[in-house]
């Protein structure tokens, strides 16, 4: 009973102090607003949530009121005030939040960081002179925020198809400090990126995707557990399972961790692909070359060896290095690929050593695509033209199911050939290749409107006329509407 009496007395005193503080506000301040502010300390959570919703929707300027309330508030009320300011995107509490970043109360420190993360970069300016401790926490937060912003934009790019037109526009609009260095830090699995990445996953999952989106997008499913992402990143950066990782495996299960490792590796590949747009290619190339050499080693941890596809990462590095004028590694890869299907005309080759036709066409396609990704559309066109000619000659002598399968592969080859021709603005040739691809069964008309390699071709009247004739009406209408 004594504790309850003291609690009521404290609440009564707090309400009295609130009333005295608000009475000093400008006369124009609505009296009902003072009542709403006072409800932020109500013991009932539903009352506090209702008050925050009312304040967030208030049309007037609350900056002065928020600062005054924050100055004399207890820890619980500070959390509520930060949430109100966050909902309103009001920068009035930046200095107060900066002082709370290192607070012993983790809930209050988290509320301060969440509020600051929600503000625009230009609003993150301290007006007062912080003490040394606050300055350090503020510097750490700003560094963390840059990694968080990059991780968010990179995840958005990662969830798009690989050749989606403008895939990295969002990333490069963020304009964070040292973008290249921060992308490289993620590729290198530096420990400082782990927390920002897991928090960015939380933010993405908080958007509430529809169930159908999880069904359609396997990449989204791989990042569906932020706790597993955090543990997987730590495992990958340490190359061993320490106590916290082992506890996560026991709690979440190894399958969740493996799925998150796939996500992290895919995101690293996406980060390397983004680096192809760097404004300082020489600096990036030096670092990528070093990372490529490091990636040749095997991981000590068995789960990492099974889950992290280093070959895909190395290939992407080689492609970007070739774009930066260092083609040696990529040329060596292409030469290895060619040796899988090229044979001396006079050599005798036993049947078991031959690649199946399906695999051979895939290998040839991969070689051409490597050229295209490296920015050499002319070489890609040459490779796909030769592959199309070879496949056409084999098609003439095929029957039944083999003919149907070969026709499908040939349709994809002609589509890719059109992409290489479009990249060179060879409009007429690209249209001819697209026509042939559709004749052979290629029918993904929706992707033709999104494929970045066809961006230039989509701007032509010839493409519009052809597409409107052959595409399903619903898809053709998207082209007319510019969607």
GUMARTI-157361 format. One line per field, with one value per residue (C-alpha): z, x, y; residue in one letter. Coordinates in steps of 0.001 Angstrom, whole numbers, always signed. Layout:
<sites>
up	Z | ...
east	X | ...
north	Y | ...
aa	A | ...
</sites>
This chain:
<sites>
up	+0 | +811 | -2650 | -4340 | -2362 | -3334 | -6984 | -7013 | -5367 | -7985 | -10811 | -9201 | -8854 | -12461 | -13724 | -11662 | -13121 | -16602 | -15984 | -14719 | -17691 | -20235 | -18637 | -19592 | -23257 | -25772 | -25409 | -28870 | -27598 | -27522 | -23971 | -25178 | -26476 | -22952 | -21848 | -24638 | -23622 | -20027 | -21121 | -22245 | -18612 | -18087 | -16552 | -19180 | -22368 | -24577 | -23250 | -24022 | -27533 | -28128 | -26957 | -29257 | -32205 | -31449 | -31168 | -34358 | -36219 | -34741 | -37504 | -35504 | -34596 | -31516 | -31559 | -28661 | -26596 | -27212 | -26164 | -22979 | -22081 | -22761 | -20446 | -17322 | -18305 | -16712 | -18745 | -19550 | -20741 | -22817 | -24739 | -25495 | -26557 | -28879 | -30504 | -31010 | -32547 | -34757 | -36014 | -36843 | -38309 | -35975 | -35450 | -32162 | -30043 | -31945 | -29174 | -26500 | -28470 | -29055 | -25292 | -24875 | -27431 | -24792 | -22033 | -19693 | -20375 | -23651 | -24469 | -24185 | -26204 | -28882 | -29009 | -29442 | -32299 | -33991 | -33844 | -35285 | -38046 | -39132 | -39719 | -42923 | -42993 | -43093 | -39787 | -37933 | -36664 | -32991 | -31839 | -28455 | -27449 | -26411 | -23866 | -24918 | -24228 | -26272 | -29104 | -29340 | -29306 | -31913 | -34200 | -33808 | -34620 | -37771 | -38979 | -38171 | -39942 | -43167 | -43138 | -42320 | -45193 | -47632 | -46402 | -46881 | -50441 | -51270 | -50029 | -52241 | -55230 | -54272 | -54296 | -57904 | -60813 | -61650 | -64835 | -63703 | -65361 | -62858 | -60230 | -58243 | -58719 | -55179 | -53747 | -55507 | -54564 | -50885 | -51226 | -48031 | -47103 | -48629 | -50481 | -52194 | -48959 | -47150 | -49902 | -49811 | -46029 | -46505 | -49199 | -46793 | -44008 | -41645 | -38216 | -38111 | -40918 | -39168 | -36845 | -39509 | -41930 | -39464 | -38523 | -42207 | -42579 | -39641 | -41325 | -44615 | -42941 | -41020 | -44324 | -44110 | -47456 | -48648 | -48392 | -52180 | -52228 | -50099 | -52445 | -55557 | -54259 | -52935 | -52107 | -49693 | -47971 | -47393 | -45299 | -43363 | -39981 | -38824 | -35781 | -38057 | -40387 | -37470 | -36302 | -39852 | -40498 | -37275 | -38216 | -41670 | -40392 | -37666 | -39757 | -36637 | -34361 | -31087 | -28064 | -29363 | -32796 | -31203 | -29027 | -32101 | -33926 | -30938 | -30718 | -34405 | -36030 | -38597 | -41564 | -40651 | -40345 | -43677 | -45417 | -43969 | -45135 | -48666 | -48318 | -47058 | -49887 | -52483 | -50988 | -51215 | -54909 | -55320 | -53569 | -55973 | -58909 | -57508 | -57333 | -61129 | -61011 | -58883 | -59678 | -58544 | -60450 | -59890 | -56110 | -56178 | -58621 | -56331 | -53400 | -55449 | -56768 | -53187 | -52121 | -55097 | -53948 | -50396 | -51570 | -52967 | -49476 | -47924 | -44805 | -41684 | -40570 | -42270 | -42456 | -44228 | -46708 | -47588 | -47735 | -49133 | -52889 | -53276 | -57000 | -57686 | -55691 | -57534 | -60888 | -60095 | -59015 | -62289 | -64292 | -62480 | -62803 | -66556 | -66728 | -65030 | -67649 | -65882 | -67924 | -67157 | -64526 | -66562 | -69725 | -67825 | -66668 | -70208 | -71525 | -68958 | -70023 | -73705 | -73059 | -71828 | -75341 | -77881 | -79476 | -82221 | -85447 | -85993 | -82422 | -81466 | -78475 | -76740 | -76303 | -72471 | -72502 | -74597 | -72968 | -73572 | -76092 | -73400 | -71142 | -74059 | -75052 | -71432 | -71231 | -74513 | -73222 | -69988 | -71939 | -73963 | -70851 | -69119 | -71996 | -71762 | -68017 | -68492 | -70869 | -74121 | -75967 | -79299 | -78077 | -76495 | -79818 | -81594 | -79111 | -79169 | -82970 | -83220 | -80608 | -82430 | -85701 | -84031 | -82263 | -85482 | -87318 | -84579 | -84590 | -88273 | -87488 | -84273 | -83688 | -80923 | -77394 | -78224 | -80956 | -78610 | -75917 | -78421 | -79869 | -76363 | -75735 | -79112 | -78335 | -75197 | -77163 | -79723 | -76907 | -75372 | -78796 | -79041 | -75663 | -76876 | -80071 | -78115 | -75939 | -79151 | -80444 | -83338 | -83416 | -86631 | -85761 | -82232 | -83492 | -85934 | -83065 | -80829 | -83602 | -83996 | -80247 | -80048 | -83090 | -81210 | -78135 | -75946 | -74316 | -71272 | -72626 | -69145 | -68620 | -71930 | -70316 | -67329 | -68762 | -68485 | -71553 | -73714 | -72308 | -75490 | -77748 | -75756 | -76681 | -80410 | -82483 | -84074 | -80713 | -79760 | -83054 | -82870 | -79161 | -79527 | -82265 | -80472 | -76697 | -74716 | -74563 | -70800 | -71119 | -74264 | -72371 | -69799 | -72526 | -73758 | -70207 | -69589 | -66700
east	+0 | +2850 | +4403 | +1048 | +553 | +3989 | +3333 | +79 | +1805 | +4562 | +2015 | +48 | +3238 | +4202 | +814 | +1091 | +4510 | +3151 | +283 | +2689 | +5009 | +2221 | +595 | +3718 | +3292 | +2098 | -1629 | -2248 | -1416 | -4584 | -5517 | -6666 | -3150 | -1812 | -4175 | -2943 | +672 | -133 | -1638 | +1823 | +2507 | -728 | -154 | -2409 | -538 | -3586 | -3900 | -241 | -567 | -3711 | -1941 | +1022 | -1303 | -3101 | +159 | +1563 | -1542 | -1480 | -1134 | +602 | +4264 | +5187 | +8945 | +9057 | +6661 | +8658 | +11920 | +10389 | +8813 | +12045 | +14046 | +12219 | +10990 | +11829 | +13259 | +9863 | +8429 | +11554 | +10941 | +7362 | +8465 | +11100 | +8477 | +6201 | +9044 | +9943 | +6371 | +6331 | +9872 | +10482 | +14167 | +13544 | +15045 | +18264 | +20519 | +18566 | +18671 | +22412 | +22914 | +20867 | +22665 | +24940 | +22311 | +22372 | +18673 | +18800 | +15164 | +15816 | +19050 | +17221 | +14412 | +16968 | +18680 | +15383 | +14329 | +17603 | +17555 | +14119 | +15348 | +16816 | +20567 | +20415 | +18524 | +21321 | +23114 | +23936 | +23211 | +24867 | +28394 | +28309 | +30659 | +33358 | +31246 | +28318 | +30658 | +31997 | +28550 | +27391 | +30329 | +29673 | +26006 | +26739 | +29105 | +26509 | +23801 | +25796 | +26192 | +22495 | +21396 | +23660 | +22418 | +18799 | +19407 | +21500 | +18763 | +16258 | +18579 | +19216 | +15489 | +15213 | +16111 | +19817 | +19523 | +16644 | +16884 | +18229 | +18892 | +21331 | +19756 | +18384 | +21768 | +23589 | +20901 | +21641 | +24940 | +26465 | +30029 | +32638 | +30123 | +32784 | +34657 | +31484 | +30406 | +33865 | +33589 | +30440 | +32079 | +34996 | +32589 | +33964 | +32386 | +31191 | +28682 | +26910 | +24618 | +23635 | +22820 | +20646 | +18820 | +18250 | +16725 | +14416 | +13393 | +12682 | +10635 | +8686 | +7236 | +4903 | +5233 | +2309 | +2489 | +2503 | +5672 | +7452 | +6170 | +7427 | +10709 | +13088 | +15584 | +13135 | +12558 | +16299 | +16353 | +13153 | +14877 | +16877 | +18293 | +19637 | +21114 | +22953 | +24344 | +25248 | +27149 | +29075 | +29893 | +31098 | +33191 | +34852 | +35090 | +34142 | +31162 | +31795 | +29476 | +26891 | +26730 | +26478 | +23626 | +21867 | +22229 | +20760 | +17892 | +17125 | +18330 | +21059 | +18658 | +17767 | +21448 | +22320 | +19511 | +20870 | +24387 | +23020 | +21447 | +24666 | +26700 | +24154 | +24225 | +28021 | +27765 | +25218 | +27592 | +30407 | +28047 | +27179 | +30873 | +30982 | +29393 | +32208 | +33545 | +37016 | +37576 | +41330 | +40993 | +38171 | +40023 | +43057 | +40881 | +38825 | +41960 | +43163 | +39776 | +39763 | +43065 | +41756 | +38560 | +40527 | +41103 | +38706 | +36749 | +37684 | +34071 | +32236 | +28907 | +30586 | +32296 | +28936 | +26959 | +29119 | +29549 | +32935 | +32965 | +30013 | +31693 | +34998 | +33228 | +31487 | +34808 | +36391 | +33564 | +33919 | +37714 | +37312 | +34995 | +37761 | +40326 | +41773 | +40459 | +43114 | +41139 | +37954 | +39753 | +41243 | +37760 | +36379 | +39250 | +38470 | +34830 | +35700 | +37832 | +34727 | +33246 | +35907 | +37778 | +40344 | +38592 | +40763 | +40792 | +38965 | +36718 | +34927 | +31188 | +31261 | +33666 | +31368 | +29114 | +25441 | +24046 | +21970 | +24984 | +27144 | +24641 | +24481 | +28273 | +28391 | +25636 | +27564 | +30658 | +28669 | +26958 | +30304 | +31316 | +28067 | +28360 | +31933 | +30694 | +31886 | +28561 | +30330 | +32103 | +28858 | +27039 | +29745 | +29495 | +25693 | +25612 | +28004 | +26000 | +22723 | +24233 | +25534 | +22230 | +20264 | +22357 | +21654 | +17944 | +17628 | +18512 | +16509 | +13097 | +10544 | +11306 | +14947 | +13790 | +11352 | +14020 | +16553 | +14054 | +13408 | +17153 | +17574 | +14753 | +16600 | +19839 | +18210 | +16703 | +20151 | +21540 | +18930 | +20119 | +23729 | +22597 | +20414 | +23376 | +25116 | +22026 | +21706 | +17953 | +17110 | +19214 | +17824 | +14243 | +15061 | +16582 | +13563 | +11195 | +13170 | +13222 | +9417 | +9011 | +11050 | +8848 | +10313 | +7293 | +8382 | +7040 | +6730 | +10486 | +11156 | +9727 | +12085 | +15316 | +18012 | +19798 | +16816 | +16521 | +17706 | +15609 | +12439 | +12794 | +12382 | +9198 | +10153 | +10053 | +6733 | +5101 | +6394 | +5620 | +2030 | +1460 | +2834 | +2565 | -570 | -2865 | -2460 | +1342 | +1261 | -912 | +1878 | +4253 | +1740 | +1195 | +4951 | +4920
north	+0 | +2365 | +1843 | +2420 | +5658 | +6931 | +6021 | +7986 | +10908 | +10918 | +10828 | +13668 | +15724 | +14970 | +16091 | +19268 | +20002 | +19353 | +21761 | +24440 | +23980 | +24099 | +27102 | +29053 | +28211 | +30757 | +31591 | +30212 | +26727 | +24684 | +23681 | +20262 | +19642 | +20000 | +17263 | +14996 | +15573 | +14760 | +11429 | +10306 | +9379 | +7529 | +4055 | +2488 | +1678 | +2188 | +5746 | +6457 | +5007 | +7050 | +10213 | +9562 | +9039 | +12306 | +14215 | +12679 | +13847 | +17363 | +19949 | +22628 | +23089 | +21044 | +21595 | +24029 | +21949 | +18762 | +20407 | +21805 | +18488 | +16602 | +18855 | +17737 | +14282 | +10950 | +8085 | +6541 | +9824 | +10543 | +7351 | +8399 | +11886 | +10467 | +8261 | +11266 | +13278 | +10308 | +9960 | +13679 | +13707 | +16649 | +17471 | +19289 | +16486 | +15826 | +17142 | +15292 | +12050 | +12396 | +12485 | +9312 | +7128 | +5631 | +5473 | +2481 | +1899 | -52 | +755 | +4475 | +4265 | +2257 | +4839 | +7617 | +5793 | +4892 | +8550 | +9802 | +7185 | +8397 | +11949 | +13315 | +13618 | +17430 | +17455 | +15643 | +18722 | +19315 | +22850 | +22657 | +21690 | +18010 | +16496 | +14056 | +10963 | +12283 | +13294 | +9761 | +8178 | +10706 | +9921 | +6191 | +6720 | +8744 | +6016 | +3346 | +5358 | +5471 | +1687 | +1309 | +3570 | +1720 | -1671 | -573 | +635 | -2425 | -4766 | -2944 | -3449 | -7074 | -7858 | -6672 | -8965 | -8865 | -6813 | -4600 | -1202 | +1335 | -1334 | +817 | +4243 | +4202 | +3274 | +6083 | +8620 | +8061 | +9960 | +8580 | +9360 | +7051 | +4858 | +2730 | +2116 | +1121 | -1259 | -2812 | -3142 | -5205 | -7340 | -7863 | -8875 | -6240 | -6600 | -2969 | -3690 | -6565 | -4639 | -2121 | -4948 | -6867 | -3642 | -2873 | -6342 | -5580 | -2323 | -4103 | -6836 | -4173 | -2998 | -5982 | -7780 | -9818 | -13588 | -13781 | -11693 | -14290 | -16983 | -15202 | -13844 | -16498 | -13770 | -12176 | -15512 | -15877 | -12700 | -13426 | -13857 | -10832 | -12639 | -15369 | -12736 | -11145 | -14495 | -15570 | -12349 | -12797 | -16394 | -15346 | -12436 | -14543 | -17753 | -19685 | -20215 | -18407 | -18716 | -16242 | -17925 | -21372 | -20119 | -18725 | -22045 | -23844 | -21367 | -20747 | -23962 | -24483 | -24212 | -20615 | -19764 | -21399 | -19515 | -16267 | -17150 | -17524 | -14077 | -12502 | -13991 | -12870 | -9378 | -9311 | -10185 | -7375 | -4959 | -5889 | -5355 | -1918 | -1032 | -1205 | +2269 | +3712 | +7166 | +6046 | +2789 | +2576 | +2623 | +102 | -2149 | -2391 | -3410 | -5874 | -7528 | -8037 | -9395 | -11748 | -13231 | -13585 | -15294 | -18243 | -19639 | -22115 | -21282 | -23181 | -23513 | -26390 | -24551 | -21661 | -23971 | -25508 | -22248 | -19458 | -19685 | -18042 | -18829 | -16540 | -13767 | -14192 | -14176 | -10880 | -9363 | -10487 | -8907 | -5573 | -5651 | -6204 | -3185 | -1214 | -2220 | -5265 | -8219 | -10839 | -12762 | -12750 | -13831 | -16757 | -17761 | -17515 | -19620 | -22311 | -22237 | -22523 | -25589 | -27353 | -27442 | -26511 | -29419 | -29778 | -30667 | -33736 | -35000 | -38155 | -37600 | -40430 | -40028 | -40007 | -37028 | -34869 | -32337 | -32875 | -30400 | -28713 | -28193 | -27057 | -24387 | -23218 | -22943 | -21003 | -18742 | -18151 | -17095 | -14569 | -13245 | -12738 | -10476 | -8546 | -8060 | -6847 | -4152 | -5752 | -5989 | -6506 | -9646 | -10845 | -10380 | -12339 | -15224 | -15402 | -15176 | -18138 | -20053 | -19352 | -20565 | -23720 | -24428 | -23816 | -26381 | -28925 | -28046 | -28994 | -32594 | -32948 | -34497 | -34920 | -33810 | -33008 | -30612 | -28892 | -28475 | -27183 | -24703 | -23341 | -22907 | -21261 | -18827 | -17715 | -17392 | -15109 | -13042 | -12593 | -11740 | -8975 | -7648 | -7425 | -5676 | -3257 | -2322 | -1237 | +629 | -1841 | -1404 | -3241 | -6271 | -6384 | -6407 | -9231 | -11247 | -10616 | -11709 | -14927 | -15549 | -15283 | -17546 | -20162 | -19902 | -17130 | -15476 | -13438 | -10156 | -8620 | -9026 | -7263 | -4128 | -4385 | -5781 | -3138 | -4493 | -3530 | -1 | +1733 | -483 | +251 | +3915 | +3193 | +3284 | -57 | -1805 | -214 | -1221 | -4796 | -5222 | -3997 | -6582 | -9642 | -9080 | -9963 | -6894 | -6430 | -6339 | -4173 | -1672 | -1320 | -185 | +2390 | +3632 | +3827 | +1334
aa	X | X | X | X | X | X | X | X | X | X | X | X | X | X | X | X | X | X | X | X | X | X | X | X | X | X | X | X | X | X | X | X | X | X | X | X | X | X | X | X | X | X | X | X | X | X | X | X | X | X | X | X | X | X | X | X | X | X | X | X | X | X | X | X | X | X | X | X | X | X | X | X | X | X | X | X | X | X | X | X | X | X | X | X | X | X | X | X | X | X | X | X | X | X | X | X | X | X | X | X | X | X | X | X | X | X | X | X | X | X | X | X | X | X | X | X | X | X | X | X | X | X | X | X | X | X | X | X | X | X | X | X | X | X | X | X | X | X | X | X | X | X | X | X | X | X | X | X | X | X | X | X | X | X | X | X | X | X | X | X | X | X | X | X | X | X | X | X | X | X | X | X | X | X | X | X | X | X | X | X | X | X | X | X | X | X | X | X | X | X | X | X | X | X | X | X | X | X | X | X | X | X | X | X | X | X | X | X | X | X | X | X | X | X | X | X | X | X | X | X | X | X | X | X | X | X | X | X | X | X | X | X | X | X | X | X | X | X | X | X | X | X | X | X | X | X | X | X | X | X | X | X | X | X | X | X | X | X | X | X | X | X | X | X | X | X | X | X | X | X | X | X | X | X | X | X | X | X | X | X | X | X | X | X | X | X | X | X | X | X | X | X | X | X | X | X | X | X | X | X | X | X | X | X | X | X | X | X | X | X | X | X | X | X | X | X | X | X | X | X | X | X | X | X | X | X | X | X | X | X | X | X | X | X | X | X | X | X | X | X | X | X | X | X | X | X | X | X | X | X | X | X | X | X | X | X | X | X | X | X | X | X | X | X | X | X | X | X | X | X | X | X | X | X | X | X | X | X | X | X | X | X | X | X | X | X | X | X | X | X | X | X | X | X | X | X | X | X | X | X | X | X | X | X | X | X | X | X | X | X | X | X | X | X | X | X | X | X | X | X | X | X | X | X | X | X | X | X | X | X | X | X | X | X | X | X | X | X | X | X | X | X | X | X | X | X | X | X | X | X | X | X | X | X | X | X | X | X | X | X | X | X | X | X | X | X | X | X | X | X | X | X | X | X | X | X | X | X | X | X | X | X | X
</sites>
